[in-house]
């Protein structure tokens, strides 16, 4: 059985073995999920604090993924 310590490096190895289009595809899918969840959390009928908190969490995560996608595309362009 795999422990957390061995799981994380193995995932990094698999990520690095993917081609740039595959990495971009994964990130694009995760960005779409993040954008959907940001919209859903912004329109939920829950207390304002939690609505704002969850919208911020999903929005920040989506922004980070967009930054990663830009980084991958820029590095691929300079190869």
N, C-alpha and C positions, 0 to 999 in steps of 0.2 A: 504494500500500500504506500502511496506517495504522501509524504508530509509536505507542509507548507513551504519549508525551506528548499526542498528539491523541486516543488511545483513552479515556483516563481522563476528560477533560472531556466527551466525547461521551456516555459512560455516565452521567455526572451529569445531563446535560441530559435524556436519556431517562428517568432515574429521576424527575426532577422533573415530567416531563410525564405520568407515570402518575397515575391516580386513587388516592385513599386505599385503596379496596378492593383495587386491583391491588397496591399496595405491601404491604398487609397480607397478601395471599395469598402473595406471594413470600417475605416474611419467615416466615410460618407454615410454608411448605414447607421453608425452610432450617433452621428450628428443629427440625422433625421429623427432617430429615437429621442435624442435630447431635446430637439426643437418641439416635438410632439408633447413630451412630458412637461416642458416649460409652459406650453399653451394650456395643457390640462390643469397643471397646478395653479396657474394664474386665474383660472375660471372656476375653481372648486368652491363649493359652498361650505367653507370652514372658517374659523376665526382668522382675522386679518393677519395676525402675527404669523401663523403657520402657513397661510397662503403666500405671504411675502418671503418667508424663510425658504420654503420648498421651491418657489419660483427662482430665488437667488441661487440655491444649490444646483438646480438643473441648468439654469442659465450660465452659471460659472463653468460647470462641467462641459457644457456645449461649446463655450468660448475656448476652453483649453483644447478640446478636440479639434476645433477649427484651426487653432494655432499649430497643433501637431501636423494636421493635413498640409497647411501652408509650408511648414518646415520640410516635410517629406517631398513636396513638389519642388521647392527651391533646390534642395540637395540633389534631386534627380535631374534637374535642369542643368546643374553645374557639373555633372559627371562626364 
